[in-house]
Amino acid sequence: MAMKLYDLAGAKDDHRFSPYCWRVRMALAHKSLEVETLPWRFTEKEAIAFSGQDKVPVLVDGEKSVHDSWDIAEYLDETYPQKPLFDSAQARGQGMLVKQWVETQVNPVIGRIILVDLFGMIHDKDKAYFKESREKRFGMALEALCADRPAQIEALDRALVPLRNTLKIQPYIAGAAPNYADYIVFGSLQWARTSAPVEVLPDEDDPVRAWRDRLLDMYDGLARDAWMPEAA
């Protein structure tokens, strides 16, 4: 029986934009594990109450449920050791550094680029929650937050310098092939790609863009086939 993944969705069931859910979807594909993704909205807390908390991703594997993208990755490696997401304790430790960098330095900048557009694409029942929670998190109105998109794209370019310099030397963060550290960063860029009709990596010669494209094409184009907003 395939596992089930509660996956954040917009107004359209096939609009899946969560960076954390994309980490898990790529991890499952990495391990060639079948999963049924179930669309879930921010205000549908009761649907995942069985997990003991109120956020996705939530993975259900038989009688077992696991939440939090990092905990899900660890569970997958422990339970399904083939094609490990981390092949050593050292790799896991390095992945934690990547996780902290992305969540403190990369995601806040991407939020300042895309959140106004994303607000327009989520389900009506989620809009009040989304607006209140995001404005509280950033300390300003969404419109003010995203007022200078070009400046924020430049800020993202600067934030990605460590990744860019790494990818000039090797094809993936993990080296010759991707591991979960790659999926952590990729999930955030996929969040941008599926949330706003703007290219956050405008330089076609950018090693980060080439790396993103390689991951978009992996696993039969799983991520490349995702729903995207149309450019204005």
C-alpha positions as CSV (number, residue, x, y, z in Angstrom):
1,M,0.0,0.0,0.0
2,A,1.4,3.4,-0.9
3,M,2.1,5.9,1.8
4,K,0.0,9.1,2.1
5,L,1.4,12.6,2.3
6,Y,-0.7,15.5,3.4
7,D,0.6,18.2,1.0
8,L,-0.2,21.9,1.2
9,A,-2.4,23.1,-1.7
10,G,-3.7,26.4,-3.0
11,A,-7.2,27.0,-4.4
12,K,-6.5,24.4,-7.0
13,D,-5.9,20.9,-5.7
14,D,-2.9,20.5,-8.0
15,H,-1.2,23.7,-6.8
16,R,1.3,22.3,-4.4
17,F,3.7,25.0,-3.2
18,S,5.1,24.2,0.2
19,P,8.9,24.1,0.3
20,Y,8.8,21.6,3.2
21,C,6.4,19.3,1.3
22,W,8.6,19.5,-1.8
23,R,11.6,18.4,0.3
24,V,9.6,15.3,1.2
25,R,8.3,14.6,-2.2
26,M,11.8,14.7,-3.7
27,A,13.0,12.5,-0.8
28,L,10.3,9.9,-1.6
29,A,11.1,10.0,-5.3
30,H,14.9,9.6,-4.4
31,K,14.0,6.4,-2.7
32,S,11.6,5.2,-5.4
33,L,8.8,5.0,-2.8
34,E,5.2,5.3,-3.9
35,V,3.1,8.0,-2.2
36,E,-0.4,9.4,-2.6
37,T,-0.4,13.1,-2.0
38,L,-3.5,14.5,-0.4
39,P,-4.3,18.2,-0.8
40,W,-4.5,20.1,2.5
41,R,-5.2,23.7,3.3
42,F,-4.0,25.9,6.2
43,T,-7.3,25.9,8.0
44,E,-8.0,22.2,7.7
45,K,-6.4,21.5,11.1
46,E,-8.8,18.7,12.0
47,A,-7.7,16.6,9.0
48,I,-4.3,16.1,10.5
49,A,-5.1,16.2,14.2
50,F,-4.2,12.5,14.5
51,S,-0.5,13.6,14.0
52,G,-0.6,15.5,17.3
53,Q,0.1,18.9,15.6
54,D,-1.4,21.2,12.9
55,K,1.1,21.6,10.1
56,V,2.2,19.7,7.0
57,P,3.9,17.7,5.7
58,V,2.5,14.7,7.5
59,L,3.5,11.3,6.2
60,V,1.3,8.3,6.9
61,D,2.9,4.9,6.5
62,G,0.5,2.2,7.5
63,E,-0.2,2.8,11.2
64,K,2.7,5.2,11.6
65,S,2.5,9.0,11.1
66,V,5.4,11.3,11.0
67,H,5.4,15.1,10.7
68,D,8.1,17.7,10.1
69,S,10.1,17.4,6.9
70,W,13.4,16.7,8.7
71,D,11.9,14.0,10.9
72,I,10.3,12.5,7.8
73,A,13.6,12.3,6.1
74,E,15.2,10.6,9.1
75,Y,12.3,8.2,9.3
76,L,12.6,7.3,5.6
77,D,16.3,6.5,6.0
78,E,15.7,4.4,9.1
79,T,12.8,2.5,7.7
80,Y,13.8,2.3,4.0
81,P,17.6,2.3,4.0
82,Q,17.9,1.8,0.3
83,K,19.1,4.9,-1.6
84,P,19.9,6.8,1.6
85,L,19.1,10.5,1.9
86,F,22.2,10.8,4.1
87,D,24.9,8.1,3.7
88,S,26.6,9.0,7.0
89,A,26.2,10.9,10.3
90,Q,28.6,13.5,8.9
91,A,26.3,14.0,5.9
92,R,23.3,14.4,8.2
93,G,25.2,17.0,10.2
94,Q,26.1,18.9,7.1
95,G,22.4,18.7,6.0
96,M,21.4,20.3,9.2
97,L,23.7,23.2,8.5
98,V,22.1,23.6,5.1
99,K,18.6,23.5,6.7
100,Q,19.4,26.3,9.1
101,W,21.0,28.4,6.3
102,V,18.0,28.0,4.1
103,E,15.4,28.7,6.8
104,T,17.2,31.8,8.2
105,Q,18.8,33.3,5.1
106,V,17.0,32.1,2.0
107,N,13.4,31.5,2.8
108,P,12.8,35.0,4.3
109,V,14.1,36.6,1.1
110,I,12.0,34.4,-1.1
111,G,8.9,35.3,1.0
112,R,9.5,39.0,0.3
113,I,9.4,38.2,-3.4
114,I,6.4,35.9,-3.7
115,L,4.0,36.2,-0.8
116,V,1.6,38.7,-2.3
117,D,1.2,36.6,-5.4
118,L,0.8,33.4,-3.4
119,F,-1.9,35.1,-1.3
120,G,-3.9,35.5,-4.5
121,M,-3.7,31.8,-5.3
122,I,-4.6,30.2,-2.0
123,H,-8.1,29.0,-1.1
124,D,-10.5,31.7,0.1
125,K,-11.0,30.0,3.5
126,D,-7.2,30.3,4.1
127,K,-6.8,34.0,3.2
128,A,-7.4,35.5,6.6
129,Y,-5.2,33.1,8.4
130,F,-2.4,33.5,5.8
131,K,-2.5,37.3,5.8
132,E,-2.5,37.6,9.6
133,S,0.2,34.9,10.2
134,R,2.6,36.2,7.5
135,E,2.2,39.8,8.4
136,K,2.9,39.0,12.1
137,R,5.9,37.0,11.1
138,F,7.4,39.7,8.9
139,G,6.1,42.7,10.9
140,M,4.5,44.5,8.0
141,A,1.7,44.3,5.5
142,L,2.1,41.9,2.6
143,E,1.9,44.7,0.1
144,A,4.8,46.5,1.8
145,L,6.7,43.3,2.2
146,C,6.8,42.7,-1.5
147,A,6.9,46.3,-2.6
148,D,10.5,46.2,-4.1
149,R,10.7,42.8,-5.9
150,P,13.9,43.6,-7.9
151,A,15.8,44.5,-4.7
152,Q,14.7,41.2,-3.1
153,I,15.8,39.2,-6.2
154,E,19.2,40.9,-5.8
155,A,19.2,40.0,-2.1
156,L,18.4,36.4,-3.0
157,D,21.3,36.4,-5.5
158,R,23.6,37.4,-2.7
159,A,22.2,34.9,-0.2
160,L,22.8,32.1,-2.7
161,V,26.5,32.9,-3.1
162,P,27.7,29.9,-1.0
163,L,25.6,27.6,-3.0
164,R,26.7,29.1,-6.3
165,N,30.3,28.8,-5.5
166,T,29.8,25.2,-4.4
167,L,28.1,24.4,-7.7
168,K,30.9,25.8,-9.7
169,I,33.0,23.0,-8.3
170,Q,30.6,20.1,-8.1
171,P,27.2,19.3,-9.7
172,Y,25.3,18.9,-6.4
173,I,25.5,20.1,-2.8
174,A,26.3,16.5,-1.8
175,G,28.9,16.1,-4.6
176,A,28.4,13.8,-7.5
177,A,24.7,13.1,-6.8
178,P,22.0,14.8,-4.8
179,N,21.0,14.0,-1.2
180,Y,18.5,15.5,1.2
181,A,20.6,18.7,1.5
182,D,20.0,19.4,-2.2
183,Y,16.3,18.8,-1.7
184,I,16.1,21.3,1.2
185,V,17.4,24.1,-1.0
186,F,15.5,22.9,-4.0
187,G,12.2,22.9,-2.1
188,S,12.5,26.6,-1.5
189,L,13.3,27.5,-5.1
190,Q,10.3,25.3,-6.1
191,W,8.2,27.3,-3.6
192,A,9.1,30.4,-5.5
193,R,8.6,28.7,-8.9
194,T,5.1,27.6,-8.0
195,S,4.0,30.7,-6.2
196,A,4.7,33.7,-8.4
197,P,5.0,34.4,-12.1
198,V,8.6,35.7,-11.7
199,E,11.9,34.0,-12.3
200,V,14.0,34.4,-9.1
201,L,17.1,33.1,-10.9
202,P,17.1,35.5,-13.9
203,D,20.7,34.7,-15.0
204,E,20.5,31.9,-17.5
205,D,24.2,31.1,-16.9
206,D,23.8,30.9,-13.1
207,P,25.1,27.5,-11.8
208,V,22.3,27.5,-9.3
209,R,19.8,27.7,-12.2
210,A,21.5,24.8,-14.0
211,W,21.4,22.8,-10.7
212,R,17.7,23.6,-10.3
213,D,17.0,22.5,-13.8
214,R,18.8,19.2,-13.3
215,L,16.6,18.5,-10.2
216,L,13.5,19.6,-12.0
217,D,14.1,16.9,-14.6
218,M,14.8,14.2,-12.1
219,Y,12.3,11.5,-11.2
220,D,10.5,11.7,-14.6
221,G,10.1,15.5,-14.2
222,L,8.1,15.3,-11.0
223,A,8.9,18.9,-10.0
224,R,9.0,20.3,-13.5
225,D,5.4,19.1,-14.1
226,A,4.1,20.9,-11.1
227,W,1.4,23.5,-11.5
228,M,2.8,27.0,-12.0
229,P,1.2,30.5,-12.2
230,E,1.1,32.0,-15.7
231,A,3.3,35.0,-16.3
232,A,1.4,38.2,-16.6
